[in-house]
Amino acid sequence: MNAGRSLVRDNGFSVFSSSRSRPWLWPNLLSLDAPVVAVLWQILFARCFHAEVNLLATALLVLAVWLIYAADRVMDAWTGRSNLPRHEFYRSYWRAVAPVWAVALALAGWLAWTRLARVIFERGLVLTAAVGLYFAAVHLAPAALRRAWPKEAAVAILFALGASVAAWSQVRSAGDIGAIFLFSCLCWINCAAIEQWEQRRPVKRPIGAAAMCVAAMSLAMMIEHRPVLSAAEAASAIAFLLLDRGRHRLSSDALRVLADVALLSPVFFLPVAGLLV
């Protein structure tokens, strides 16, 4: 047992030490990349749908996404289902992360209960219940059910709904629903691509074909509906397509980071989001 604990400490130190010379890996190790992506798309959805989003909603989204991702990785690390760097990090440093996680949970709960608008709070409760079902299916269900559970699809849907929750009241057409759906497709591509590229598995998921379809649908929507949002979605889809075609020339670490970078397209479109929606 002591040897096992020592090995865990050594693995964690190795992961942390190897990242010191590559600080671009830290956001992924610390689960900070997903909150950044979520906030950028939250703001873009809000501006394009003419919905209100304030600092409180943004802070709560950051806390919620980080809490979910950190908890998911800790549970994956505890069950030993993965030895990827981000899981090794949490396997080694969960004692340091635990109090931070508890404080973040308490702060998020207090802010949501006392400061959040009722309609957003109620939507948040629905999403929280859905996240609870996700955790039960992924971490507590029998192995046969876990293997059959479409984890990437569930993550993509929940992420897209969470990022667009502030804009739900302004959904007016099938095109609006389509824009949210296409973003969930991008989230699926992100999850499926990371899973496949990191493991260097034979092609099982049509990453390139899916990205091409999303790009084509987004470009088609630009003509009549939500041009800025559709352009951002098309840009991310094209980025995934290029990454998929060049994946053999990149390291697993680079692919993991670039798969999240591909979802940062709102950075380029937010300056005009209030002008052309």
N, C-alpha and C positions, 0 to 999 in steps of 0.2 A: 504493500500500500504506500509506504513512504517513497519507494522508487517511482511508483505511478505519479504521486504528487510532484516529485522532483521533475519527472518528465514533462508534466503539464506546465510547471513553472519555466522549464527550459524552452518549451515550445512557445510559450507566450513571450518570453524574453527575445527569442529568435524572431518572432513576428514583429515585435515592437522595434527591435534593433535594426532589422532589415528595412524598416519603413523610415528610419531617421534620415537616411540619405535620399529617400523618395517621398517627400511630404505630400505629394499629390495622391498618395494612397491613404492618408489619414482620414479624409472625409468618409471613405468607404468603411474603414476599420471602425470608426466611431459612430457609424450610422447617421452621419450628418448630410449625406448626399440626397437621400430621399426627401427629407424636409425641405431642402432648397428647391428641388424640382416641384414639389407639391405647392409651395408658396408662389413660385413663378406662374404656374398654370392657374392657381386660384385667382391671382390678380388679373391675368389675361382674360379668364372667363368672366370675371366680374365687370371688367371694362367693356368687353365686347357685348355682354348681355345687359349692360347698363344697370348692374346690381351694385348694392352697397357692400363694401368690404372695408373694415377698419383695422386698426392695429391689434385690437383684441382678438378678432377672428383670425388674423394672421398668426399671432403668438400661439393661440390655441391649436391651430393646425400644425405648427412646428412641433409643439409639445406632443400632440397626439401621434403624429407620424413617427417621431423619434421613440416614443414609448412603445409603440407597436413593433417597430423594427428591432429595437434593442431586446425586447422580451422574446420575440421570435428567435433571434439568434442565440440568446442564452439558452432557451429550451432546446434548440437544435444541438448546441454544444453539450448540454448535459446528457442528452440521449445518445451522443456519439455518432449521430447520423452524418456528420460532415467534419472534415479536417481542413476546410478552406481557411485562409488567413483570418477572415473576419470572425469565424466561429472559434478558431484557436485563441483569438484575442479575448473574446468574452469568456471562454473556458478558463482562461488564466486570470483575468482581471474582474470577474463578476462580483467579487467582494467589494471592490472599489466602485463598480458601477451601481450596485444595488442601492446604496443610500441616495445617490444622485437620481436614480430612477424613482425611488419612493417620494422624494421631494418634488420631482417634476409631476408625478401623478397627483399628489396632494394639491399642488399649485394649479394644475389644469382643472381638477375637479372643483376647487373653490372659485376660480374665475368663471368657469362655465355656469355654476349654480347661482352665483351672485351678480354677474355682469353681462352674461350673454343674453341676447334677445330671445324671447320665448320660442319663436318659430325655429330659429337656428338650433337652440338647445334641444328641441324635440327631434329635429332631424339628426342631431348628433347622437341622441339616445338610440335611434333606429340603427345608425351606423355602428355604434358601440355593440349593440346586440349582434349585428352581423359579424363583427370582428370576433366576438366571443364564440360564435358558431364555427368560424374559421379556425380558431385555436383548438377548439374541441376536435374538429375533424382532422387537423394536421398533427396534433401532439397527443391526443388522448384516445382517439379511435383505434380499433383493431388494425393490425398491419394491412390486412386485405383492403379495408376501406381507405386507409391512407394512400395505398398505391393507386387506387382508382380515383381518388379525389383530384380534381383538376386544380392543383395549387396555383399555378401561374395565372389561370383564368380568374380564379377567385381574388387573388391579389390585385389583378388589373382592374376588375370591376370595383372593388372597394376603394382602391386608390383614386380612380377616376371620379367616383361619386363623392369622395371626401374632398377632392380638389375643387369640384364644381358645386358643392353644397350651397354656397352663398348665392349662386346664380339660379337655383332651381325655380324660384318664384318668377323668374323672367323667361322661362322656357315657353315659347309661343307657337312653335311649329315643329313639324317632323324634322326639318333641317336642324333645329336646335338640338333635338334629341340625337340626331345623326352626328353632330359635332362632338357631343359627349361620348357617343359610342366609338367614334374614330379615335378619340384620346384613349379610351380604354383599350383599344386595339394596339395603340402605341405602347401602352403599359405592358400588355401581354408580350409584345415583341421584345421589350426590354428584359422582362423576366425570363422568357424562353431563351433568348440569345445568351444571356449571362450563364444560365444553367448549361447550355450546350457548348458555348465557347470555352468556359472554364475547364470543363471536363475533357475537352478535345474529343468529344464523342462523334461517331459517324453521324451524318446528317439524318435527323429524325423529324425535326420541325422545319417547316418551310419558311425560314426567317426572311430570306430574300424575296420570295413570292408574296408573303404577307405584307412586307414593307412596300413593295411595288403596288399592291392593291390599295393600301391606305394612301399612298402618295397620289395615285390616280383619282381616287374618290375625293380626296381633299382638294386637288386642283380643279376637279369638276365643280365642287361646291363654291369655289372662289368666285365663279362668274356671277352668281346670284345671291349667295348667302354667306354671311359672316366672313368676308374676305381676309381680314387680318388673322382671325383664329384658324381658318382653313389653311392659310399660308404657313403659319407656324407648324401646324400638324403635317403639312406636306414637307416642310424643311426637315423635321425630325425623321419622317419616314425615309426620305432620301438619304439622310445621314446613316440610318440603319442599313439601308441597301448597300451603301458604299463600304461600311464596316464589314458586312457579311462577305462581300466580294474580296476584301483585303485581309480577312481574318487570319489567313495562314502566314502572313508576314508580320503579325503582331504578337506580343506576349500575352499570356492570360491576364496578367495584371493590367496591361494597357487596355485590353479589350473590356475588362470589367469596368474600368474608369470611363472609357470612351462610350460605353453603352449608356451610362448616365449622362455624359456630356451631350449625347445626341438629343436628350430631352430638354436641353436648356435653350431651345430655340425661342421661347418667349422673350429672352433678353433682347433680341434683335427687333421684335415686333411690338413690344410694349410702348415705345415712344410714339407710335402712330395708332395705337389701339383705340384712343379716344376720338380719333378723326375719321377713320374708316372701320366700321364694325361689321 
